Amino acid sequence: MGNPPRPRRRLPRARLTGLGCGVLAVASMVAAAWLCELVGDDGAPTYYGALFVVTAAAVSLWVRPADLVCAPVAAPIAFAIGLLTTNGLLETVTSLALSAPWVFAGTMTACAVTLSRSCHQLLRRRAARRAAARGR
């Protein structure tokens, strides 16, 4: 007879602290800035902005429930630090002004993911409280 089916292994759920959320966001945006510096064409700000939106979403998904507020705060800071690593201070300020739609899009993505996770957590707690009250 054949072997019994093995249960599917799931990857462990990565949970970042607030500090880890900021460190991951800054590290990925610095890497994105260096990558876009290597690309060096006119589409580099678009690539950097798109990578920022992906980073903001990923950080918002991986942060611990207790530190949810850190993701929307860390994302725009990481955007600016990533620009600062490849540009000077004046060029960074100019780039921030020119890429404001990307900053808003990434920050709103982080806010939306964080808000949906927070609402889901609230509903789950409420259902658990109701189930506990019925069990009494």
C-alpha positions in Angstrom: 0.0 0.0 0.0 1.0 3.6 -0.5 2.2 6.0 2.0 -0.4 8.1 3.8 -0.7 11.6 2.4 1.6 14.0 4.2 0.0 17.1 5.6 0.9 20.2 3.7 3.6 22.2 5.3 2.8 25.9 5.7 5.4 28.5 6.0 5.6 30.1 9.4 3.8 33.4 9.7 6.4 36.0 9.8 5.6 38.7 12.3 7.6 41.9 12.5 7.9 44.2 15.4 7.5 47.9 14.9 11.2 48.3 14.7 11.6 45.3 12.4 8.9 46.8 10.2 10.9 50.0 9.8 14.2 48.2 9.3 12.7 46.0 6.6 11.0 49.0 4.8 14.3 51.0 4.9 16.4 48.1 3.7 14.1 47.3 0.8 13.8 50.9 -0.2 17.6 51.4 -0.1 18.0 48.3 -2.3 15.3 49.6 -4.6 17.0 53.0 -4.9 20.3 51.3 -5.7 18.6 49.1 -8.3 16.9 52.1 -9.9 20.2 53.9 -9.9 21.6 50.9 -11.9 18.7 51.0 -14.3 19.4 54.7 -14.8 16.8 55.4 -17.5 13.8 57.8 -17.3 11.6 55.1 -15.9 13.6 54.8 -12.6 11.2 57.0 -10.6 8.3 54.9 -11.7 10.1 51.7 -10.8 11.0 53.1 -7.4 7.5 54.2 -6.8 6.0 50.8 -7.8 8.6 49.1 -5.5 7.6 51.4 -2.7 3.9 50.5 -3.0 4.8 46.8 -2.9 7.1 47.3 0.1 4.4 49.3 1.9 1.9 46.5 1.3 4.4 43.7 2.4 5.4 45.5 5.5 1.7 46.1 6.4 1.0 42.4 6.0 3.9 41.2 8.0 3.8 43.5 11.0 2.5 42.1 14.3 -1.1 43.0 15.2 0.1 44.9 18.2 2.3 47.1 16.0 -0.1 47.8 13.2 0.3 51.5 13.5 4.0 51.3 12.6 3.5 50.3 9.0 1.9 53.5 7.7 4.5 55.5 9.6 7.5 53.6 8.5 6.7 53.4 4.8 7.1 57.1 3.9 10.2 57.4 6.1 11.7 54.5 4.2 10.8 56.2 0.9 12.7 59.3 1.9 15.7 57.4 3.3 16.0 55.3 0.1 16.1 58.5 -2.0 18.6 60.0 0.4 21.1 57.2 -0.2 21.4 57.8 -3.9 20.7 61.6 -4.0 22.0 64.6 -2.1 19.8 66.4 0.4 18.5 69.0 -2.1 17.8 66.4 -4.8 16.0 64.2 -2.2 13.7 67.1 -1.4 13.0 67.7 -5.1 12.4 64.0 -5.7 10.0 63.8 -2.8 8.1 66.7 -4.2 8.0 65.2 -7.7 7.1 61.7 -6.6 4.4 62.7 -4.1 1.7 60.6 -5.8 3.8 57.5 -5.2 4.3 58.4 -1.6 0.6 58.9 -1.2 -0.2 55.7 -3.0 2.2 53.6 -0.9 1.1 55.3 2.3 -2.6 54.8 1.5 -1.9 51.1 0.6 -0.2 50.7 4.0 -3.2 52.4 5.7 -5.7 50.3 3.8 -4.0 47.0 4.6 -3.5 48.0 8.2 -7.1 49.1 8.6 -8.5 45.9 7.1 -6.3 43.8 9.3 -7.4 45.8 12.3 -11.1 45.5 11.5 -10.6 41.7 10.9 -8.9 41.4 14.3 -11.7 43.4 16.0 -14.4 41.2 14.4 -12.6 38.1 15.4 -12.3 39.2 19.0 -16.0 40.2 19.1 -17.0 36.8 17.7 -14.8 35.0 20.3 -16.4 37.1 23.1 -19.9 36.2 21.9 -19.0 32.5 21.7 -17.6 32.6 25.2 -20.7 34.4 26.5 -22.9 31.7 24.9 -20.8 28.9 26.4 -21.5 30.2 30.0 
